[in-house]
Amino acid sequence: MTDFLNALTYNHSHPLLFNSALFLLLFSFFYLIYTISFSNVKARNIMLLLFSLYFYYKVSGIAVIVLLVISTTDFFIGKGIFYAKKKYSRTLFLLLSLLIDLGCLFYFKYTNFFLQAWANINEIKDPVVLNVILPVGISFFIFKTLTYIFDLYREVIIEPEKNYFNYILYVSFFPNILAGPISKAADLLPQIKNKLKINKELVGKGFFLIMSGAFKKIVIADFLAGNFVDRVFDAPDYFSGFESLIASYGYTIQLYFDFSGYTDIVIGIACLLGFTIAPNFNKPFSSMNVTDFWRRWHLTLSAWLKDYLFTPMSLKLRNWGSFGVMIAVMITFIICGFWHGASLTFIIWGGLHGIAMAWDILTNKLRNKLKKKVNMVIYRFISIFITFHFLCFAFIIFRAADIDTAIKIYEKIFSSVDFKLAEQWIHLYMYPFLVMIFGLILHYTPLKWNTGLQDKFIKLHWSLKTLVIFIAFIIIYQVFSSQSQPFIYLEF
């Protein structure tokens, strides 16, 4: 009994994760009560709010207080923006929200980064390091609450949320609080306030997405990480240039299936609750350039950066023409990199994407002319091939522990790749190789195949659905038992 009660309290070493047995147990108990109270909007929302806050407490401990403080201040600041009669007053409320929200984000996420940078500039040997614990998901729920403030300020939202508890639920909504997708208030708040339907199609879609997400995460992403990718990135000195190159491919595939698997799971859970959350991916490795990639990868973050950062900045710089747009792109993606983590590796990664998108702007007319002269199939293949390799090489510094590690891997790839080692490598790493090939095939299959498979699952009799789910999770569990790892984007 004591062990069970201890399991219900926060444990820093064992936070509650979507792919844990404890979450399955807690969610099953919650869902039973939730479905009973579902027809009553007020009772449903109370249940959902209590579980969301408890879920975040289990994930991040007393950081739930930070969540409540930020949510509460923005709830009242939103009212201030709405009722302020002068633009000057509205702007002051906006700045107050930015000060509180970004102040919290910078304190928890970037304090030690700036202290270390100050120490390096001043050649201080023993820099001050604060014992600051980063609340899980803070980057995401701060961006979520800021969408509400920005949209009120821009009058995209006509009036502020009147119900305090509804707003807290919007920010703390447990399916997407940790790593997105970043729901806008205009999309999620109306669902919270209105009656929802849980029907056969929505439940079937939910279970299908949870199954596919668990498969992506555990069978593909975790298997690649545990059996090859992590070995190379953790100790690059022991691996050849060829192995480093393959590891860059492997990490790109791992990251996609880890994050898209997570997204499938949380969207599936939201479906079971009767909610709709925006998708986050649209076959990103089919991109013909980096600009196209950001229209397919992490869609809700891309939309946030475009709506609230890039577009206002580019409008301010519109008199500078294409140069102004390129400046806006560079600043946006350096901030995007810094948002991912307090490290120079992330800033450089963001800068690389900014440079690539600036290149897209510069060469847009030239590429349009080239399309008319070259066979479109060939042009598309070459464009996707080049873009994919840029992404893989950029993700090296994204994954590397530090710049020195990234440089070692780059040096090995660009100076000592020996493709004669391919046969030997495949023999040693046959299963990771097959999983990588399978992952790429799965990614490039037509979208209608996945939709068709989902529709067929939804139409199955409940007994067959149960059998399919049981078999799927038996298979997944065989890999899960030895290869399970935390979701990558929970670090950001």
C-alpha positions as CSV (number, residue, x, y, z in Angstrom):
1,M,0.0,0.0,0.0
2,T,2.8,2.4,0.9
3,D,4.5,1.7,-2.5
4,F,1.3,2.5,-4.3
5,L,0.8,5.8,-2.4
6,N,4.5,6.7,-3.2
7,A,3.8,6.0,-6.8
8,L,1.0,8.6,-6.8
9,T,3.4,11.3,-5.5
10,Y,6.0,13.2,-7.6
11,N,9.3,11.5,-8.1
12,H,12.0,13.4,-9.9
13,S,13.7,10.2,-11.0
14,H,10.5,8.7,-12.4
15,P,8.2,11.3,-13.8
16,L,4.8,10.3,-15.3
17,L,5.1,9.7,-19.0
18,F,2.5,8.8,-21.6
19,N,4.3,5.5,-22.4
20,S,4.4,4.3,-18.8
21,A,2.2,1.6,-17.2
22,L,1.3,4.0,-14.4
23,F,-0.1,6.5,-16.8
24,L,-2.2,3.7,-18.4
25,L,-3.6,2.8,-15.0
26,L,-4.3,6.3,-13.9
27,F,-5.8,7.3,-17.3
28,S,-8.1,4.2,-17.3
29,F,-9.5,5.1,-13.9
30,F,-9.9,8.8,-14.8
31,Y,-11.5,7.9,-18.2
32,L,-14.1,5.8,-16.5
33,I,-15.2,8.7,-14.3
34,Y,-14.8,11.1,-17.2
35,T,-17.2,9.3,-19.5
36,I,-19.8,9.2,-16.7
37,S,-19.6,13.0,-16.3
38,F,-19.1,13.8,-20.0
39,S,-22.6,15.0,-20.8
40,N,-22.3,17.7,-18.1
41,V,-19.9,20.3,-19.4
42,K,-19.1,21.8,-16.0
43,A,-18.5,18.4,-14.3
44,R,-16.5,17.2,-17.3
45,N,-14.2,20.2,-17.2
46,I,-13.7,19.9,-13.4
47,M,-12.6,16.3,-13.9
48,L,-10.4,17.3,-16.7
49,L,-8.8,20.2,-14.9
50,L,-8.1,18.1,-11.8
51,F,-6.5,15.3,-13.8
52,S,-4.5,17.8,-15.9
53,L,-3.1,19.6,-12.9
54,Y,-2.4,16.2,-11.2
55,F,-0.7,14.9,-14.3
56,Y,1.6,18.0,-14.5
57,Y,2.4,17.6,-10.8
58,K,3.4,14.0,-11.4
59,V,5.6,15.2,-14.3
60,S,7.2,18.3,-12.8
61,G,6.4,18.5,-9.1
62,I,5.9,21.9,-7.5
63,A,6.5,23.5,-10.9
64,V,2.7,23.2,-11.2
65,I,2.7,26.4,-9.1
66,V,4.6,28.1,-12.0
67,L,2.0,26.9,-14.4
68,L,-0.8,28.2,-12.2
69,V,0.9,31.6,-11.7
70,I,1.5,32.2,-15.4
71,S,-2.0,31.0,-16.3
72,T,-3.6,33.2,-13.6
73,T,-1.7,36.4,-14.5
74,D,-2.4,36.0,-18.2
75,F,-6.1,35.4,-17.5
76,F,-6.4,38.8,-15.7
77,I,-4.0,40.5,-18.1
78,G,-6.2,39.4,-21.0
79,K,-9.1,41.2,-19.3
80,G,-6.9,44.2,-18.9
81,I,-6.1,44.2,-22.6
82,F,-9.7,43.9,-23.6
83,Y,-11.1,46.6,-21.3
84,A,-8.3,49.1,-21.8
85,K,-9.5,52.0,-23.8
86,K,-6.2,53.4,-25.0
87,K,-3.7,51.6,-27.2
88,Y,-1.0,52.7,-24.8
89,S,-2.7,50.9,-22.0
90,R,-3.2,47.8,-24.1
91,T,0.5,47.8,-25.0
92,L,1.5,48.1,-21.3
93,F,-0.6,45.0,-20.5
94,L,1.0,43.1,-23.4
95,L,4.5,44.0,-22.2
96,L,3.5,43.0,-18.6
97,S,2.5,39.5,-19.9
98,L,5.7,39.2,-21.9
99,L,7.7,40.3,-18.9
100,I,6.1,37.6,-16.6
101,D,6.0,34.8,-19.2
102,L,9.3,35.3,-20.9
103,G,10.9,36.2,-17.5
104,C,9.9,32.8,-16.1
105,L,11.1,31.1,-19.3
106,F,14.4,32.8,-19.2
107,Y,15.0,32.3,-15.5
108,F,14.3,28.5,-15.6
109,K,15.7,27.7,-19.0
110,Y,18.5,30.2,-19.7
111,T,19.9,31.5,-16.3
112,N,22.9,29.2,-16.2
113,F,23.5,29.6,-20.0
114,F,24.0,33.4,-19.5
115,L,26.0,32.9,-16.3
116,Q,28.4,30.6,-18.2
117,A,28.6,33.0,-21.1
118,W,29.4,35.9,-18.8
119,A,32.1,33.7,-17.1
120,N,33.6,32.8,-20.5
121,I,33.7,36.5,-21.6
122,N,35.4,37.5,-18.3
123,E,37.6,34.4,-18.1
124,I,36.2,33.4,-14.8
125,K,37.4,29.9,-13.9
126,D,34.6,28.9,-11.5
127,P,31.4,30.4,-12.8
128,V,28.3,30.7,-10.6
129,V,25.8,27.8,-11.3
130,L,22.3,28.0,-9.8
131,N,20.4,24.9,-8.9
132,V,17.5,25.7,-11.3
133,I,15.2,22.8,-12.2
134,L,13.6,23.3,-15.6
135,P,9.8,22.7,-15.4
136,V,8.9,20.1,-18.1
137,G,6.9,21.6,-20.9
138,I,7.5,25.3,-19.9
139,S,8.5,26.3,-23.4
140,F,5.2,24.9,-24.8
141,F,2.7,26.1,-22.2
142,I,4.2,29.6,-22.2
143,F,3.8,29.7,-26.0
144,K,0.3,28.4,-25.6
145,T,-0.8,31.1,-23.1
146,L,1.0,33.8,-25.2
147,T,-1.2,33.0,-28.2
148,Y,-4.2,34.0,-26.1
149,I,-2.6,37.3,-25.1
150,F,-1.3,38.1,-28.6
151,D,-4.7,37.2,-30.2
152,L,-6.6,39.4,-27.7
153,Y,-4.2,42.3,-28.4
154,R,-4.6,41.9,-32.2
155,E,-8.3,41.5,-31.7
156,V,-8.3,38.1,-33.4
157,I,-10.1,36.9,-30.2
158,I,-13.2,39.2,-29.8
159,E,-13.5,38.9,-26.1
160,P,-11.5,37.5,-23.2
161,E,-12.4,34.2,-21.5
162,K,-14.8,34.8,-18.6
163,N,-14.3,31.6,-16.7
164,Y,-11.1,31.4,-14.8
165,F,-11.1,27.6,-14.5
166,N,-11.7,27.2,-18.3
167,Y,-8.6,29.2,-18.9
168,I,-6.5,27.2,-16.5
169,L,-7.8,24.1,-18.2
170,Y,-6.8,25.5,-21.6
171,V,-3.2,26.1,-20.5
172,S,-2.9,22.9,-18.5
173,F,-4.8,20.5,-20.9
174,F,-2.8,17.4,-20.2
175,P,-2.6,15.8,-23.7
176,N,-0.6,18.7,-25.2
177,I,1.0,20.5,-22.2
178,L,4.4,18.8,-22.3
179,A,5.5,19.0,-26.0
180,G,2.6,20.3,-28.0
181,P,1.0,20.5,-30.5
182,I,0.7,24.1,-29.4
183,S,-3.1,24.8,-29.5
184,K,-4.3,28.3,-30.0
185,A,-7.0,29.6,-27.6
186,A,-9.3,30.2,-30.5
187,D,-9.2,26.5,-31.3
188,L,-9.2,24.8,-27.9
189,L,-11.2,27.2,-25.6
190,P,-14.5,26.8,-27.7
191,Q,-14.2,23.0,-27.3
192,I,-13.7,23.4,-23.6
193,K,-16.8,25.5,-23.2
194,N,-19.1,23.5,-25.5
195,K,-20.7,20.1,-25.4
196,L,-18.6,17.5,-27.3
197,K,-19.4,14.2,-28.8
198,I,-17.5,10.9,-28.3
199,N,-18.6,8.6,-31.1
200,K,-17.3,5.4,-32.7
201,E,-15.2,7.3,-35.3
202,L,-13.5,9.5,-32.8
203,V,-12.7,6.6,-30.4
204,G,-11.5,4.4,-33.2
205,K,-9.3,7.2,-34.5
206,G,-8.0,7.7,-31.0
207,F,-7.0,4.1,-30.5
208,F,-5.5,3.9,-34.0
209,L,-3.3,7.0,-33.4
210,I,-2.2,5.8,-29.9
211,M,-1.2,2.4,-31.5
212,S,0.7,4.0,-34.4
213,G,2.3,6.5,-32.1
214,A,3.5,3.8,-29.7
215,F,4.8,1.8,-32.7
216,K,6.7,4.8,-34.1
217,K,8.2,5.7,-30.7
218,I,9.2,2.3,-29.4
219,V,9.7,0.0,-32.4
220,I,11.5,2.6,-34.6
221,A,12.8,5.6,-32.7
222,D,13.9,3.9,-29.4
223,F,15.3,0.9,-31.2
224,L,17.5,3.0,-33.5
225,A,18.6,5.1,-30.5
226,G,19.5,2.2,-28.2
227,N,21.1,0.0,-30.9
228,F,23.1,2.4,-32.9
229,V,22.6,6.2,-33.0
230,D,23.3,6.9,-29.3
231,R,26.5,4.9,-29.4
232,V,28.0,7.0,-32.2
233,F,26.9,10.4,-30.8
234,D,28.0,9.5,-27.2
235,A,31.5,8.3,-28.3
236,P,32.3,9.5,-31.9
237,D,36.0,8.7,-31.5
238,Y,35.3,5.0,-31.7
239,F,33.4,5.1,-35.0
240,S,34.4,5.6,-38.6
241,G,33.3,8.3,-41.0
242,F,30.9,5.9,-42.7
243,E,29.3,5.0,-39.3
244,S,29.0,8.7,-38.5
245,L,27.3,9.4,-41.8
246,I,24.8,6.6,-41.2
247,A,24.2,7.8,-37.6
248,S,23.2,11.2,-39.0
249,Y,20.6,9.5,-41.1
250,G,19.6,7.3,-38.2
251,Y,19.1,10.3,-35.8
252,T,17.0,12.2,-38.4
253,I,14.7,9.1,-38.7
254,Q,14.8,8.6,-34.9
255,L,13.8,12.2,-34.2
256,Y,11.0,12.2,-36.6
257,F,9.4,9.0,-35.4
258,D,10.0,9.9,-31.8
259,F,8.2,13.3,-32.1
260,S,5.6,12.3,-34.6
261,G,4.9,9.2,-32.4
262,Y,4.5,11.4,-29.4
263,T,2.1,13.7,-31.4
264,D,0.0,10.7,-32.6
265,I,-0.3,9.5,-29.0
266,V,-1.5,12.9,-27.6
267,I,-3.8,13.6,-30.5
268,G,-5.2,10.0,-30.0
269,I,-5.7,10.7,-26.2
270,A,-7.5,14.0,-27.1
271,C,-9.8,12.1,-29.5
272,L,-10.8,9.7,-26.7
273,L,-11.7,12.8,-24.6
274,G,-13.8,14.2,-27.5
275,F,-11.3,17.0,-28.4
276,T,-9.6,17.8,-31.7
277,I,-6.0,18.9,-31.7
278,A,-4.1,20.2,-34.8
279,P,-1.6,17.8,-36.4
280,N,2.1,18.5,-36.3
281,F,3.6,16.7,-39.3
282,N,3.0,16.3,-43.0
283,K,5.7,14.1,-44.4
284,P,8.6,16.5,-43.8
285,F,11.2,14.5,-45.6
286,S,9.3,15.0,-48.9
287,S,10.3,18.7,-48.7
288,M,12.0,20.2,-51.8
289,N,13.7,23.0,-49.8
290,V,14.1,24.1,-46.1
291,T,11.2,26.6,-46.4
292,D,9.0,23.7,-47.5
293,F,10.3,21.6,-44.6
294,W,9.0,24.1,-42.1
295,R,5.6,23.9,-43.7
296,R,5.6,20.2,-42.9
297,W,7.6,19.8,-39.6
298,H,6.4,20.9,-36.2
299,L,3.5,22.7,-37.8
300,T,2.1,24.4,-34.7
301,L,5.5,25.8,-33.7
302,S,6.1,26.9,-37.3
303,A,2.6,28.6,-37.3
304,W,3.4,30.3,-33.9
305,L,6.8,31.6,-35.1
306,K,5.2,32.8,-38.4
307,D,2.2,34.5,-36.8
308,Y,3.7,36.1,-33.8
309,L,7.4,36.7,-34.7
310,F,8.3,36.5,-38.4
311,T,5.2,38.3,-39.9
312,P,5.2,41.3,-37.5
313,M,9.0,41.6,-38.0
314,S,8.9,41.3,-41.8
315,L,6.2,44.0,-41.9
316,K,8.4,46.3,-40.0
317,L,11.2,45.6,-42.4
318,R,9.1,45.6,-45.6
319,N,10.8,48.8,-46.9
320,W,14.0,46.8,-47.1
321,G,12.6,44.3,-49.6
322,S,14.0,40.8,-49.8
323,F,16.9,41.8,-47.5
324,G,14.4,42.7,-44.8
325,V,12.6,39.4,-45.2
326,M,16.0,37.5,-44.9
327,I,16.8,39.4,-41.7
328,A,13.4,38.5,-40.3
329,V,14.0,34.9,-41.2
330,M,17.4,34.8,-39.6
331,I,16.2,36.3,-36.4
332,T,13.2,34.1,-36.2
333,F,15.2,30.9,-36.6
334,I,18.0,31.9,-34.3
335,I,15.3,32.4,-31.7
336,C,13.7,29.1,-32.8
337,G,17.0,27.4,-32.1
338,F,17.5,29.1,-28.8
339,W,13.9,28.1,-27.8
340,H,14.9,24.5,-28.3
341,G,17.6,24.7,-25.7
342,A,20.1,26.8,-23.8
343,S,23.1,25.8,-25.8
344,L,25.2,27.2,-28.7
345,T,24.5,24.0,-30.6
346,F,20.8,24.8,-30.9
347,I,21.5,28.4,-31.8
348,I,23.8,27.3,-34.6
349,W,21.2,24.8,-35.7
350,G,18.6,27.5,-35.9
351,G,21.1,29.8,-37.7
352,L,21.8,27.1,-40.3
353,H,18.0,26.8,-41.0
354,G,17.8,30.6,-41.2
355,I,20.7,30.7,-43.8
356,A,19.0,27.9,-45.8
357,M,15.7,29.8,-45.9
358,A,17.5,33.0,-46.8
359,W,19.0,31.1,-49.7
360,D,15.6,29.9,-50.7
361,I,14.5,33.6,-50.9
362,L,17.5,34.6,-52.9
363,T,17.3,31.8,-55.4
364,N,13.5,31.7,-55.8
365,K,13.3,33.2,-59.3
366,L,16.3,31.1,-60.5
367,R,14.6,27.9,-59.2
368,N,11.3,28.8,-60.9
369,K,13.2,29.2,-64.2
370,L,15.0,25.9,-63.7
371,K,11.7,24.0,-63.1
372,K,10.5,25.0,-66.6
373,K,13.7,23.6,-68.2
374,V,14.2,20.4,-66.2
375,N,12.0,17.3,-66.0
376,M,9.8,17.8,-62.9
377,V,10.3,14.3,-61.6
378,I,14.1,14.7,-61.8
379,Y,14.0,18.2,-60.3
380,R,11.8,17.0,-57.4
381,F,14.0,14.0,-56.7
382,I,17.2,16.1,-56.6
383,S,15.6,18.8,-54.5
384,I,14.3,16.3,-51.9
385,F,17.7,14.5,-51.9
386,I,19.7,17.7,-51.3
387,T,17.2,19.0,-48.7
388,F,17.1,15.7,-46.8
389,H,20.9,15.7,-46.6
390,F,21.0,19.3,-45.4
391,L,18.5,18.3,-42.6
392,C,20.6,15.3,-41.6
393,F,23.8,17.3,-41.4
394,A,22.1,20.1,-39.5
395,F,20.6,17.6,-37.0
396,I,24.1,16.5,-36.1
397,I,24.8,19.7,-34.2
398,F,21.2,19.5,-32.9
399,R,21.9,16.1,-31.4
400,A,25.5,16.5,-30.4
401,A,26.3,17.1,-26.7
402,D,28.5,20.1,-27.5
403,I,30.2,21.8,-30.5
404,D,33.4,19.8,-30.1
405,T,31.4,16.5,-30.5
406,A,29.6,17.9,-33.6
407,I,32.9,19.0,-35.1
408,K,34.4,15.5,-34.6
409,I,31.5,13.9,-36.4
410,Y,31.6,16.4,-39.2
411,E,35.3,15.9,-39.7
412,K,34.9,12.1,-39.9
413,I,32.0,12.4,-42.4
414,F,33.8,14.9,-44.7
415,S,37.3,13.5,-44.5
416,S,37.2,9.7,-44.0
417,V,34.0,8.2,-45.3
418,D,34.8,4.8,-46.8
419,F,31.7,3.2,-48.5
420,K,33.6,-0.1,-48.7
421,L,32.7,-0.5,-45.0
422,A,29.0,-0.7,-45.9
423,E,28.8,-4.4,-46.2
424,Q,30.6,-5.0,-42.9
425,W,28.4,-2.4,-41.2
426,I,25.2,-3.9,-42.5
427,H,26.3,-7.3,-41.2
428,L,27.0,-5.9,-37.7
429,Y,24.0,-3.7,-37.6
430,M,21.5,-5.6,-39.7
431,Y,18.4,-4.9,-37.5
432,P,19.0,-1.1,-37.1
433,F,19.7,-1.0,-40.9
434,L,16.4,-2.7,-41.6
435,V,14.5,-0.5,-39.2
436,M,15.9,2.6,-40.9
437,I,14.9,1.3,-44.3
438,F,11.4,0.4,-42.9
439,G,11.1,3.9,-41.3
440,L,11.9,5.6,-44.6
441,I,9.5,3.4,-46.5
442,L,6.8,4.1,-43.9
443,H,7.4,7.9,-44.2
444,Y,7.3,8.0,-48.0
445,T,4.1,5.8,-48.4
446,P,1.2,7.9,-49.7
447,L,-0.9,9.6,-47.0
448,K,-4.1,8.0,-48.3
449,W,-2.7,4.6,-47.4
450,N,-2.5,5.6,-43.7
451,T,-5.9,7.2,-43.9
452,G,-7.3,4.1,-45.5
453,L,-5.9,1.9,-42.9
454,Q,-7.2,4.1,-40.1
455,D,-10.7,4.1,-41.7
456,K,-10.6,0.3,-42.0
457,F,-9.7,0.0,-38.3
458,I,-12.5,2.4,-37.3
459,K,-15.1,0.2,-39.2
460,L,-14.0,-3.0,-37.5
461,H,-16.3,-4.6,-34.9
462,W,-15.3,-3.8,-31.3
463,S,-14.2,-7.3,-30.7
464,L,-11.8,-7.2,-33.7
465,K,-10.6,-3.8,-32.6
466,T,-9.8,-5.2,-29.2
467,L,-7.9,-8.1,-30.8
468,V,-5.9,-5.8,-33.0
469,I,-5.0,-3.5,-30.1
470,F,-4.0,-6.4,-27.9
471,I,-1.7,-8.0,-30.6
472,A,-0.2,-4.6,-31.4
473,F,0.7,-3.8,-27.8
474,I,2.1,-7.3,-27.2
475,I,4.5,-6.7,-30.2
476,I,5.4,-3.2,-29.0
477,Y,5.9,-4.4,-25.4
478,Q,8.6,-6.9,-26.6
479,V,10.7,-3.9,-27.7
480,F,9.5,-1.5,-25.0
481,S,10.8,-3.7,-22.2
482,S,14.5,-3.2,-23.1
483,Q,14.6,-0.1,-25.4
484,S,12.2,2.5,-23.9
485,Q,13.6,6.0,-23.7
486,P,12.0,9.4,-22.7
487,F,10.4,11.4,-25.6
488,I,13.1,13.7,-27.1
489,Y,11.0,16.9,-27.2
490,L,10.3,16.7,-23.4
491,E,13.8,18.1,-23.0
492,F,12.7,21.4,-24.8
